Amino acid sequence: MSASSEESSLQVLRLLEKNPQLTQRELAVELGVSLGKANYCVQALLAKGFIKLQNFRGSNNKLAYSYLLTPAGIAAKSSLAVSYLQIKMAEYERLRAEIEQLQREAVAETMQGVAVNQMDVT
Protein backbone atom coordinates (compact mmCIF):
# COMPACT_ATOMS: atom_id res chain seq x y z
CA MET A 1 0.00 0.00 0.00
CA SER A 2 1.43 3.41 -0.94
CA ALA A 3 1.82 6.20 1.61
CA SER A 4 -1.05 8.22 0.10
CA SER A 5 -3.22 5.09 -0.04
CA GLU A 6 -2.45 4.39 3.62
CA GLU A 7 -3.26 7.99 4.52
CA SER A 8 -6.56 7.82 2.61
CA SER A 9 -7.45 4.52 4.26
CA LEU A 10 -6.69 5.93 7.71
CA GLN A 11 -8.79 9.03 7.03
CA VAL A 12 -11.73 6.96 5.78
CA LEU A 13 -11.54 4.57 8.74
CA ARG A 14 -11.39 7.47 11.20
CA LEU A 15 -14.36 9.23 9.60
CA LEU A 16 -16.47 6.08 9.41
CA GLU A 17 -15.66 5.18 12.99
CA LYS A 18 -16.93 8.61 14.11
CA ASN A 19 -19.96 8.60 11.80
CA PRO A 20 -20.85 5.17 10.35
CA GLN A 21 -23.84 6.58 8.46
CA LEU A 22 -21.81 8.91 6.24
CA THR A 23 -22.73 8.57 2.60
CA GLN A 24 -19.97 8.23 0.06
CA ARG A 25 -20.85 11.72 -1.18
CA GLU A 26 -20.44 13.13 2.35
CA LEU A 27 -17.25 11.14 2.76
CA ALA A 28 -15.89 12.64 -0.46
CA VAL A 29 -16.65 16.15 0.80
CA GLU A 30 -14.99 15.45 4.16
CA LEU A 31 -11.89 14.05 2.45
CA GLY A 32 -11.81 16.74 -0.25
CA VAL A 33 -11.76 14.13 -3.02
CA SER A 34 -14.03 13.12 -5.88
CA LEU A 35 -16.97 10.82 -5.31
CA GLY A 36 -15.19 8.22 -7.48
CA LYS A 37 -12.10 8.27 -5.24
CA ALA A 38 -14.26 7.99 -2.12
CA ASN A 39 -16.05 5.01 -3.69
CA TYR A 40 -12.70 3.43 -4.61
CA CYS A 41 -11.45 3.81 -1.01
CA VAL A 42 -14.64 2.36 0.46
CA GLN A 43 -14.62 -0.56 -1.97
CA ALA A 44 -10.97 -1.30 -1.16
CA LEU A 45 -11.70 -1.29 2.58
CA LEU A 46 -14.74 -3.52 2.05
CA ALA A 47 -12.63 -5.93 -0.04
CA LYS A 48 -9.95 -6.09 2.67
CA GLY A 49 -12.59 -6.80 5.29
CA PHE A 50 -11.80 -3.62 7.25
CA ILE A 51 -15.38 -2.35 7.06
CA LYS A 52 -18.74 -3.95 6.45
CA LEU A 53 -21.96 -2.49 5.16
CA GLN A 54 -25.06 -2.75 7.30
CA ASN A 55 -28.53 -2.06 5.87
CA PHE A 56 -31.34 -0.75 8.01
CA ARG A 57 -34.18 -2.95 6.87
CA GLY A 58 -36.75 -1.28 9.12
CA SER A 59 -35.86 2.19 7.89
CA ASN A 60 -38.33 4.23 5.85
CA ASN A 61 -35.38 5.17 3.67
CA LYS A 62 -34.54 1.93 1.85
CA LEU A 63 -31.11 3.36 0.99
CA ALA A 64 -30.18 3.84 4.65
CA TYR A 65 -27.01 2.00 5.59
CA SER A 66 -23.93 2.37 7.71
CA TYR A 67 -20.32 1.32 7.50
CA LEU A 68 -19.03 -0.55 10.52
CA LEU A 69 -15.38 -1.15 11.26
CA THR A 70 -14.61 -4.83 11.66
CA PRO A 71 -12.09 -6.08 14.22
CA ALA A 72 -9.57 -6.24 11.34
CA GLY A 73 -10.50 -2.65 10.46
CA ILE A 74 -9.92 -1.48 14.01
CA ALA A 75 -6.52 -3.20 14.05
CA ALA A 76 -5.66 -1.74 10.63
CA LYS A 77 -6.69 1.74 11.78
CA SER A 78 -4.36 1.46 14.78
CA SER A 79 -1.50 0.19 12.65
CA LEU A 80 -2.04 2.87 10.01
CA ALA A 81 -2.17 5.56 12.70
CA VAL A 82 1.19 4.45 14.11
CA SER A 83 2.72 4.35 10.64
CA TYR A 84 1.27 7.77 9.76
CA LEU A 85 2.56 9.22 13.03
CA GLN A 86 6.07 7.93 12.29
CA ILE A 87 5.97 9.51 8.82
CA LYS A 88 4.75 12.85 10.20
CA MET A 89 7.35 12.84 12.99
CA ALA A 90 10.13 12.24 10.44
CA GLU A 91 8.75 15.09 8.30
CA TYR A 92 8.64 17.31 11.38
CA GLU A 93 12.27 16.53 12.23
CA ARG A 94 13.38 17.29 8.65
CA LEU A 95 11.47 20.58 8.69
CA ARG A 96 12.85 21.50 12.11
CA ALA A 97 16.41 20.88 10.91
CA GLU A 98 15.78 22.90 7.75
CA ILE A 99 14.33 25.80 9.76
CA GLU A 100 17.32 25.79 12.10
CA GLN A 101 19.68 25.84 9.10
CA LEU A 102 17.79 28.75 7.51
CA GLN A 103 17.88 30.64 10.81
CA ARG A 104 21.66 30.16 11.05
CA GLU A 105 22.07 31.34 7.46
CA ALA A 106 19.85 34.38 8.07
CA VAL A 107 21.83 35.35 11.18
CA ALA A 108 25.14 34.89 9.34
CA GLU A 109 23.94 37.00 6.40
CA THR A 110 22.64 39.68 8.75
CA MET A 111 25.97 39.77 10.57
CA GLN A 112 27.76 39.94 7.25
CA GLY A 113 25.51 42.83 6.17
CA VAL A 114 26.23 44.69 9.42
CA ALA A 115 29.97 44.21 8.93
CA VAL A 116 29.75 45.55 5.34
CA ASN A 117 27.70 48.55 6.50
CA GLN A 118 30.23 49.32 9.24
CA MET A 119 33.05 49.21 6.69
CA ASP A 120 31.13 51.64 4.45
CA VAL A 121 30.70 54.08 7.33
CA THR A 122 34.41 54.22 8.17
C-alpha positions in Angstrom: 0.0 0.0 0.0 1.4 3.4 -0.9 1.8 6.2 1.6 -1.0 8.2 0.1 -3.2 5.1 0.0 -2.4 4.4 3.6 -3.3 8.0 4.5 -6.6 7.8 2.6 -7.4 4.5 4.3 -6.7 5.9 7.7 -8.8 9.0 7.0 -11.7 7.0 5.8 -11.5 4.6 8.7 -11.4 7.5 11.2 -14.4 9.2 9.6 -16.5 6.1 9.4 -15.7 5.2 13.0 -16.9 8.6 14.1 -20.0 8.6 11.8 -20.8 5.2 10.3 -23.8 6.6 8.5 -21.8 8.9 6.2 -22.7 8.6 2.6 -20.0 8.2 0.1 -20.8 11.7 -1.2 -20.4 13.1 2.4 -17.2 11.1 2.8 -15.9 12.6 -0.5 -16.6 16.2 0.8 -15.0 15.5 4.2 -11.9 14.1 2.4 -11.8 16.7 -0.2 -11.8 14.1 -3.0 -14.0 13.1 -5.9 -17.0 10.8 -5.3 -15.2 8.2 -7.5 -12.1 8.3 -5.2 -14.3 8.0 -2.1 -16.0 5.0 -3.7 -12.7 3.4 -4.6 -11.5 3.8 -1.0 -14.6 2.4 0.5 -14.6 -0.6 -2.0 -11.0 -1.3 -1.2 -11.7 -1.3 2.6 -14.7 -3.5 2.1 -12.6 -5.9 0.0 -9.9 -6.1 2.7 -12.6 -6.8 5.3 -11.8 -3.6 7.3 -15.4 -2.4 7.1 -18.7 -4.0 6.5 -22.0 -2.5 5.2 -25.1 -2.8 7.3 -28.5 -2.1 5.9 -31.3 -0.7 8.0 -34.2 -3.0 6.9 -36.7 -1.3 9.1 -35.9 2.2 7.9 -38.3 4.2 5.8 -35.4 5.2 3.7 -34.5 1.9 1.9 -31.1 3.4 1.0 -30.2 3.8 4.6 -27.0 2.0 5.6 -23.9 2.4 7.7 -20.3 1.3 7.5 -19.0 -0.5 10.5 -15.4 -1.2 11.3 -14.6 -4.8 11.7 -12.1 -6.1 14.2 -9.6 -6.2 11.3 -10.5 -2.7 10.5 -9.9 -1.5 14.0 -6.5 -3.2 14.0 -5.7 -1.7 10.6 -6.7 1.7 11.8 -4.4 1.5 14.8 -1.5 0.2 12.6 -2.0 2.9 10.0 -2.2 5.6 12.7 1.2 4.4 14.1 2.7 4.4 10.6 1.3 7.8 9.8 2.6 9.2 13.0 6.1 7.9 12.3 6.0 9.5 8.8 4.8 12.8 10.2 7.4 12.8 13.0 10.1 12.2 10.4 8.7 15.1 8.3 8.6 17.3 11.4 12.3 16.5 12.2 13.4 17.3 8.6 11.5 20.6 8.7 12.9 21.5 12.1 16.4 20.9 10.9 15.8 22.9 7.8 14.3 25.8 9.8 17.3 25.8 12.1 19.7 25.8 9.1 17.8 28.7 7.5 17.9 30.6 10.8 21.7 30.2 11.1 22.1 31.3 7.5 19.9 34.4 8.1 21.8 35.4 11.2 25.1 34.9 9.3 23.9 37.0 6.4 22.6 39.7 8.8 26.0 39.8 10.6 27.8 39.9 7.2 25.5 42.8 6.2 26.2 44.7 9.4 30.0 44.2 8.9 29.8 45.5 5.3 27.7 48.5 6.5 30.2 49.3 9.2 33.0 49.2 6.7 31.1 51.6 4.4 30.7 54.1 7.3 34.4 54.2 8.2 
